[in-house]
Amino acid sequence: MKKIVFLFLVFFLLNNGYSQQFNTFFNDTLPQLNFSTQGTFDYGSNVAHNQFLNKFILGGEIKREDKDNLYSNLGNRNRAGGDFNLKVQAEIPFDTLFGKTKFSLIFGIEHVEHFDAQLSSDLVKLIFDGYKQFTGKYADIGHTNFNYLNYQQLNIGFINYKTSHGKSAKEGAVFSIIKAQEHQAITIQTGSLFTGEFGNELVFDLNYIYNSSDTANTGLKAFNGFGISTDLFTEYHLKNGGKITVNIDDLGFIQWNKKSIQIEADTVITFDGVEVDNIFDMNDSLISSFSRDSLIEYISTKKGESGYAVALPTSFNLSYIHMFSEKLRTTIGIRYRILANYFPLIYTTVQYNVSNSFITQGNLIYGGYGKFNFGITLAKQFKNNYQIILGTEHLGAYLFPASTYSNNGFLGFKMYF
């Protein structure tokens, strides 16, 4: 009982950015009753380095040189994104319940947060330096989108321990029922902002769609929709001693309820100031005319409450593991996510078994939401009953924050019974 309480207390758990599994370090060759916890934080941008991102996320002065560096990296596809994940899972062998061997049931709960964005170069400059720089010009704010998802899910699945070329391998599936908490998404298909020569006129030309879950029902207890998803995974050993792994994660959708909001606009908006007859008689009706609701009413051409469905950002991961010896092996792989403004992530790792109970791993990665980075992982097993994995796939974020563009960290525990 004390063991279980201890593992629940240590819930701040961080897993890596490309579906690191416990069996990557300590192979489970047979079904065994176990309990594990793991999770992730992972964020990055292909135009904003970590020094800038840390100030923007955690707070701090964004200096002129930080903005200039950001602007120098802007291009046609300016991406940013990130994930936060917490998971608790139990694996129960079939022989415990049904007398079967080589099969296990999986039960777990999971918290997921995801955001991704693609911004036009002019919009980035508008956000950080205002519209004065575009005086007498048109700023292009189109081809922009932002997506945020927050949900919890109940996971139920199975693992089949099979034999491939005389070695143990795994395959299986996990099916999830989703409780949807929050969603925010905007897509600006085309858009521009014209600023008058003397700053006395603003003209918006907008064509956008905005979706949101029920804004009156927020927080962890909010139940604003439901969904389903599936994870699929398999391993296959080769004659040369190598192994191929394939994972498909989060293949599914969420249906948001009828209290969700959808706003559309395809219009030209001209703003040339507010005329005040008497500066000493600015009444409440003038001030109230600038409320959020009136602004949305003004710029929208179609709005209403209705349910809508969104597909989840689905991940595909393919890797090849080559064994040089019992102590040394390397992995190369590629990971991609659809519907997530994600650039294909290419990675390689080198793993060395210092002993049967202590493993070190170094990695190189490129892509995802950032650029090039490197990291280190440490895995330790205690008395064949406990495992702990910790580290970061983005160590460069801490050593060279002004030269790297992504950050993450991870920590996981596993206990056998």
SESEVEX-115380 format. One record per residue (C-alpha): x, y, z. Coordinates in Angstrom, 2 decimals. Each point is the difference from the previous one (the first is absolute). Example, Ala and Ser with C-alpha at 12.3 -4.5 7.8 and 13.67 -1.06 7.14 Angstrom:
<pts>
<<12.30; -4.50; 7.80>>
<<1.37; 3.44; -0.66>>
</pts>
This chain:
<pts>
<<0.00; 0.00; 0.00>>
<<2.81; 2.43; 0.87>>
<<1.61; -0.69; -3.40>>
<<-3.15; 0.97; -1.87>>
<<-0.55; 3.16; 2.09>>
<<3.60; 1.05; -0.65>>
<<-0.40; -0.32; -3.78>>
<<-3.23; 1.96; -0.03>>
<<1.67; 2.82; 1.96>>
<<2.74; 0.29; -2.59>>
<<-2.37; 1.07; -2.79>>
<<2.03; 2.71; -1.74>>
<<1.14; -2.32; -2.72>>
<<1.66; 0.85; -3.25>>
<<0.52; -2.28; -2.97>>
<<1.89; 0.79; -3.19>>
<<-1.17; 1.54; -3.25>>
<<-0.15; -3.16; -2.11>>
<<-1.83; -2.62; 2.07>>
<<2.83; -1.33; 2.14>>
<<-1.07; -3.33; 1.49>>
<<1.30; -1.70; 3.14>>
<<0.87; -3.06; -2.05>>
<<2.39; 2.17; -2.03>>
<<2.31; -0.34; 3.01>>
<<-1.05; -3.08; 1.95>>
<<-1.60; -2.60; -2.24>>
<<-3.10; -1.73; 1.26>>
<<0.03; -3.42; -1.64>>
<<-2.98; -1.49; 1.87>>
<<-3.26; 1.36; 1.42>>
<<0.49; 1.22; 3.57>>
<<-2.28; 1.96; 2.30>>
<<1.30; 3.58; 0.17>>
<<-0.97; 3.59; 0.67>>
<<1.57; 2.98; -1.78>>
<<-0.28; 3.77; -0.17>>
<<1.42; 2.24; -2.68>>
<<-0.63; 3.31; -1.76>>
<<1.49; 2.84; -2.05>>
<<0.61; 3.66; -0.56>>
<<1.30; 0.91; -3.41>>
<<-0.08; 3.30; -1.89>>
<<1.86; 1.75; -2.77>>
<<-0.02; 2.30; -3.01>>
<<1.90; 0.08; -3.26>>
<<0.48; 3.79; 0.26>>
<<0.22; 0.84; 3.74>>
<<2.99; -1.31; 1.98>>
<<-0.33; -1.29; 3.55>>
<<1.23; 3.22; 1.58>>
<<-2.91; 1.82; -1.64>>
<<-2.52; -2.80; 0.70>>
<<0.95; -0.17; 3.69>>
<<-0.57; 3.73; 0.42>>
<<-3.29; -0.16; -1.89>>
<<-1.33; -3.01; 1.94>>
<<1.48; 0.56; 3.47>>
<<0.22; 3.79; -0.05>>
<<2.94; 2.32; -0.46>>
<<1.15; 2.97; -2.03>>
<<0.02; -0.66; -3.73>>
<<2.78; 2.26; -1.22>>
<<0.47; 1.61; -3.38>>
<<2.69; -2.50; -0.98>>
<<-2.39; -2.86; 0.85>>
<<-2.62; 1.41; -2.40>>
<<2.56; 0.68; -2.72>>
<<1.23; -3.59; 0.22>>
<<-3.59; -1.23; -0.22>>
<<-0.74; 2.17; -3.04>>
<<3.15; -1.18; -1.78>>
<<-1.29; -3.60; 0.15>>
<<-3.48; 0.73; -1.33>>
<<-1.01; -1.69; -3.23>>
<<-2.99; -1.45; -1.81>>
<<-0.84; -2.53; 2.75>>
<<0.57; 1.31; 3.51>>
<<-0.96; -2.84; 2.32>>
<<-0.33; -0.51; 3.74>>
<<-1.51; -2.74; 2.11>>
<<0.18; -2.05; 3.14>>
<<-1.46; -2.77; 2.12>>
<<-0.51; -0.85; 3.66>>
<<-0.96; -3.53; 1.02>>
<<-0.53; -1.96; 3.22>>
<<-0.78; -3.73; 0.00>>
<<-0.65; -2.70; 2.58>>
<<-0.20; -3.59; -1.27>>
<<-0.28; -3.57; 1.26>>
<<0.84; -3.16; -1.96>>
<<-1.78; -3.16; 1.15>>
<<1.00; -3.37; -1.54>>
<<-2.88; -2.09; -1.35>>
<<1.16; -2.99; 2.03>>
<<-0.83; 2.01; 3.13>>
<<-3.61; 0.27; -1.16>>
<<-0.65; -2.71; -2.58>>
<<2.92; -2.43; 0.23>>
<<1.31; 1.13; -3.42>>
<<3.66; 0.64; -0.73>>
<<1.77; 2.45; -2.31>>
<<-2.81; 2.56; 0.32>>
<<-0.48; 2.98; 2.31>>
<<-2.80; 2.47; 0.60>>
<<0.77; 3.72; 0.29>>
<<-1.99; 2.47; 2.10>>
<<0.89; 3.64; 0.51>>
<<-0.99; 3.66; 0.17>>
<<1.67; 2.87; -1.79>>
<<0.00; 3.81; -0.11>>
<<0.88; 1.62; -3.34>>
<<0.63; 3.61; -1.02>>
<<1.10; 1.01; -3.47>>
<<0.44; 3.23; -1.92>>
<<1.38; 0.85; -3.42>>
<<0.08; 3.09; -2.16>>
<<1.14; 1.36; -3.32>>
<<0.33; 3.78; -0.26>>
<<0.72; 2.34; -2.88>>
<<3.22; 2.03; 0.30>>
<<-1.89; 3.32; 0.06>>
<<-2.30; -1.23; 2.77>>
<<2.99; -0.95; 2.17>>
<<1.40; 3.51; -0.44>>
<<-3.40; 1.52; 0.80>>
<<-0.24; -2.00; 3.22>>
<<3.38; 1.10; 1.34>>
<<0.46; 3.50; -1.49>>
<<-3.47; 1.27; -0.87>>
<<-1.39; 1.45; -3.22>>
<<2.09; 3.23; -0.14>>
<<2.66; -1.82; -2.04>>
<<-2.61; -0.60; -2.73>>
<<-1.07; 3.64; -0.38>>
<<-1.17; 0.53; -3.57>>
<<0.35; -3.73; -0.73>>
<<-1.99; -3.21; 0.03>>
<<0.95; -2.66; 2.54>>
<<-0.81; -3.56; -1.08>>
<<-1.58; -1.91; 2.89>>
<<-1.52; -2.82; -2.06>>
<<1.03; -3.67; -0.21>>
<<-0.04; -0.06; 3.80>>
<<-1.44; -2.58; 2.36>>
<<0.05; -0.94; 3.68>>
<<-1.31; -3.12; 1.73>>
<<-0.21; -0.87; 3.73>>
<<-1.36; -3.26; 1.46>>
<<-0.42; -1.02; 3.63>>
<<-1.56; -3.35; 0.91>>
<<0.14; -3.09; 2.21>>
<<-0.43; -3.61; -1.06>>
<<-0.57; -3.51; 1.32>>
<<2.27; -2.55; -1.69>>
<<-0.80; -3.71; -0.45>>
<<2.10; -2.29; -2.16>>
<<2.09; -3.13; -0.33>>
<<3.56; -1.16; -0.68>>
<<0.85; -3.19; -1.85>>
<<3.47; -1.42; 0.73>>
<<0.95; -1.73; -3.22>>
<<3.14; -1.68; -1.33>>
<<1.84; 1.44; -2.98>>
<<3.12; -1.78; -1.32>>
<<0.39; -1.72; 3.36>>
<<-0.24; 3.21; 2.04>>
<<-2.81; 1.48; 2.04>>
<<-1.86; 2.96; -1.50>>
<<-3.15; 1.95; 0.79>>
<<-3.09; 1.08; -1.87>>
<<-3.27; 1.40; 1.18>>
<<-2.59; 2.72; 0.05>>
<<-1.41; 2.50; 2.49>>
<<-3.52; 1.39; -0.34>>
<<-0.89; 3.27; 1.75>>
<<-3.22; 1.70; 1.06>>
<<0.53; 3.76; 0.17>>
<<-1.52; 2.61; 2.33>>
<<0.47; 3.27; -1.88>>
<<0.81; 3.03; 2.16>>
<<1.00; 2.95; -2.19>>
<<0.61; 0.94; -3.62>>
<<1.02; 3.27; -1.68>>
<<0.74; 0.26; -3.72>>
<<0.21; 2.77; -2.57>>
<<0.83; -0.15; -3.70>>
<<0.61; 3.24; -1.90>>
<<-0.17; -1.10; -3.60>>
<<0.69; 3.45; -1.44>>
<<0.51; 3.26; 1.81>>
<<1.74; 3.34; -0.13>>
<<0.35; 3.12; 2.11>>
<<0.51; 3.43; -1.56>>
<<1.24; 2.84; 2.22>>
<<-0.55; 3.58; -1.14>>
<<3.05; 2.14; -0.65>>
<<-0.58; 2.02; 3.18>>
<<-1.44; -2.90; 1.98>>
<<-3.51; 1.48; -0.24>>
<<-1.57; -2.93; -1.82>>
<<0.05; -3.79; 0.31>>
<<-1.52; -2.28; -2.63>>
<<-0.42; -3.73; 0.69>>
<<-0.76; -2.41; -2.83>>
<<-0.82; -3.27; 1.75>>
<<-1.14; -3.47; -0.95>>
<<0.17; -2.26; 3.07>>
<<-1.71; -2.74; 1.98>>
<<0.13; -0.18; 3.80>>
<<-1.09; -3.01; 2.09>>
<<-0.16; -0.30; 3.76>>
<<-1.37; -2.41; 2.57>>
<<-2.54; 1.30; 2.52>>
<<1.66; 3.06; 1.59>>
<<-2.38; -0.15; 2.97>>
<<1.14; -3.49; 0.99>>
<<3.75; -0.11; 0.71>>
<<2.45; -1.80; 2.26>>
<<0.91; -3.62; 0.55>>
<<-3.60; -0.99; 0.79>>
<<-1.31; 1.43; -3.27>>
<<-1.63; -2.58; -2.29>>
<<-0.42; 1.83; -3.30>>
<<0.03; -2.97; -2.34>>
<<1.07; -3.57; -0.51>>
<<2.29; -1.89; -2.33>>
<<1.81; -3.23; -0.78>>
<<3.54; -0.81; -1.07>>
<<2.24; -2.98; -0.68>>
<<3.71; -0.74; 0.44>>
<<1.55; -2.85; -2.01>>
<<3.52; -1.40; 0.39>>
<<2.06; -2.93; -1.21>>
<<3.60; -1.27; -0.02>>
<<1.72; -2.31; -2.43>>
<<3.45; -1.59; 0.34>>
<<2.19; -0.38; -3.09>>
<<2.41; -2.81; -0.89>>
<<2.99; 2.32; 0.52>>
<<-0.98; 0.52; 3.64>>
<<-1.59; 3.39; -0.56>>
<<-3.55; 0.97; 0.87>>
<<-2.62; 2.20; -1.66>>
<<-2.67; 1.77; 2.08>>
<<-3.12; 1.72; -1.28>>
<<-2.35; 2.19; 2.07>>
<<-3.19; 1.85; -0.89>>
<<-1.25; 2.20; 2.86>>
<<-3.15; 2.06; 0.55>>
<<-1.91; -1.14; -3.08>>
<<-3.44; 1.40; 0.78>>
<<-2.24; 3.02; 0.44>>
<<-1.93; 2.12; 2.50>>
<<-3.63; 1.08; -0.40>>
<<-0.58; 3.29; 1.86>>
<<-3.50; 0.62; 1.40>>
<<-2.77; 2.30; -1.24>>
<<1.07; 2.86; 2.25>>
<<3.21; 0.42; -1.96>>
<<0.56; 3.23; -1.90>>
<<0.73; 0.55; -3.68>>
<<0.64; 3.45; -1.49>>
<<0.68; 0.73; -3.65>>
<<0.89; 3.22; -1.78>>
<<0.75; 1.01; -3.56>>
<<-0.11; 3.76; 0.10>>
<<1.87; 3.30; -0.21>>
<<0.08; 2.04; 3.19>>
<<1.01; 3.66; 0.08>>
<<0.83; 1.76; 3.24>>
<<0.76; 3.71; -0.06>>
<<-0.25; 0.88; 3.67>>
<<-2.76; 1.10; 2.38>>
<<-1.50; 3.45; -0.19>>
<<-0.47; 1.65; 3.43>>
<<-2.03; 3.22; 0.18>>
<<0.92; 0.79; 3.59>>
<<3.07; -1.57; 1.62>>
<<-1.55; 0.65; 3.41>>
<<-3.15; -1.93; -0.91>>
<<1.30; -3.47; -0.98>>
<<-2.97; -2.02; 1.26>>
<<-0.24; -3.68; 0.79>>
<<-1.75; -0.81; -3.28>>
<<3.09; 1.05; -1.94>>
<<2.31; -2.10; 2.13>>
<<-2.30; -3.02; -0.04>>
<<-0.06; 0.07; -3.80>>
<<3.52; -1.45; 0.08>>
<<-0.90; -3.17; 1.88>>
<<1.17; -3.36; -1.29>>
<<-3.51; -1.08; -0.97>>
<<-0.66; 3.15; -2.01>>
<<3.33; -0.35; -1.76>>
<<-0.79; -3.59; -1.00>>
<<-3.46; 1.15; -1.14>>
<<1.65; 2.69; -2.11>>
<<2.58; -2.13; -1.79>>
<<-1.99; -3.22; -0.47>>
<<-2.27; -0.72; -2.95>>
<<-1.24; -3.33; 1.37>>
<<-0.01; -1.31; 3.53>>
<<-1.86; -2.51; 2.12>>
<<0.11; -2.89; 2.44>>
<<0.21; -3.52; -1.40>>
<<1.94; -3.21; 0.38>>
<<2.96; -0.77; -2.19>>
<<2.61; -2.75; -0.33>>
<<3.80; 0.27; -0.16>>
<<2.52; -2.67; -0.90>>
<<2.84; -0.56; 2.45>>
<<3.62; 0.71; -0.96>>
<<0.96; -3.57; -0.91>>
<<3.62; -1.16; 0.33>>
<<1.84; -2.55; -2.14>>
<<3.34; -1.35; 1.21>>
<<2.33; -2.40; -1.82>>
<<3.37; -1.07; 1.40>>
<<2.75; -2.54; -0.59>>
<<2.12; -1.31; 2.89>>
<<3.37; -1.61; -0.72>>
<<1.85; -2.02; 2.63>>
<<3.79; 0.27; -0.13>>
<<0.35; -2.08; 3.16>>
<<-1.91; -0.82; 3.15>>
<<1.16; 3.34; 1.43>>
<<-0.12; 2.31; -3.02>>
<<-2.76; 0.78; -2.48>>
<<-1.17; 2.86; -2.18>>
<<-3.39; 1.16; -1.26>>
<<-1.00; 2.09; -2.98>>
<<-3.55; 1.14; -0.55>>
<<-2.48; 2.48; -1.34>>
<<-3.14; 1.41; 1.59>>
<<-2.76; 2.03; -1.61>>
<<-3.27; 1.53; 1.23>>
<<-2.87; 0.94; -2.27>>
<<-2.30; 3.00; 0.62>>
<<2.58; 1.54; 2.34>>
<<2.26; 2.39; -1.99>>
<<2.73; -2.56; 0.59>>
<<3.21; -0.46; -1.96>>
<<1.20; -3.64; -0.24>>
<<2.28; -0.79; 2.97>>
<<3.11; -2.04; -0.83>>
<<1.89; -1.48; 2.95>>
<<2.83; -2.34; 0.87>>
<<1.08; -1.40; 3.36>>
<<2.96; -1.91; 1.38>>
<<-0.68; -2.12; 3.08>>
<<2.64; -1.53; 2.27>>
<<-0.72; -2.48; 2.79>>
<<2.41; 0.93; 2.76>>
<<-1.37; -3.00; 1.90>>
<<-3.10; -2.17; -0.02>>
<<-1.74; 2.59; 2.16>>
<<1.42; 3.32; -1.27>>
<<-0.30; 1.32; -3.56>>
<<1.09; 3.26; -1.63>>
<<-1.20; 1.39; -3.30>>
<<0.96; 2.97; -2.17>>
<<-2.04; 1.32; -2.90>>
<<-0.01; 2.41; -2.94>>
<<-3.24; 1.38; -1.47>>
<<-1.09; 2.39; -2.72>>
<<-3.47; 1.26; -0.82>>
<<-3.29; -0.13; 1.86>>
<<-0.80; 3.48; 1.25>>
<<3.66; 0.95; 0.27>>
<<3.27; -0.57; -1.80>>
<<3.16; -1.91; 0.98>>
<<0.42; -1.11; 3.61>>
<<1.62; -2.70; 2.10>>
<<-0.68; -1.66; 3.34>>
<<0.79; -2.60; 2.61>>
<<-2.05; -2.64; 1.82>>
<<0.77; -2.03; 3.12>>
<<-1.88; -3.18; 0.90>>
<<0.42; -1.91; 3.28>>
<<-1.54; -3.22; 1.28>>
<<-0.14; -0.83; 3.70>>
<<-0.21; -3.60; 1.27>>
<<-1.93; -1.04; -3.15>>
<<-3.10; 1.62; 1.51>>
<<0.35; 3.70; -0.79>>
<<1.10; 1.98; -3.04>>
<<0.61; 3.71; -0.41>>
<<0.75; 1.86; -3.23>>
<<0.89; 3.70; -0.10>>
<<1.67; 2.47; -2.29>>
<<-0.63; 2.27; -2.96>>
<<0.11; -0.46; -3.74>>
<<0.75; 3.75; -0.27>>
<<3.01; 0.57; 2.24>>
<<1.09; 2.81; -2.31>>
<<-2.95; 2.04; 1.29>>
<<1.74; 0.28; 3.37>>
<<3.59; 0.32; -1.19>>
<<-0.49; 2.19; -3.10>>
<<-3.43; 1.70; 0.31>>
<<0.86; 2.68; -2.58>>
<<0.93; -2.60; -2.63>>
<<-2.63; -2.73; 0.43>>
<<-3.71; 0.07; -0.82>>
<<-1.71; -2.72; 2.03>>
<<-0.21; -1.19; 3.59>>
<<-1.28; -3.00; 1.96>>
<<0.63; -2.17; 3.03>>
<<-1.28; -3.33; 1.25>>
<<-0.25; -2.20; 3.04>>
<<-1.64; -3.40; 0.34>>
<<-0.48; -2.71; 2.63>>
<<-0.93; -3.66; -0.29>>
<<-0.62; -2.57; 2.69>>
<<-0.35; -3.80; -0.39>>
<<-2.03; -2.23; 2.33>>
</pts>
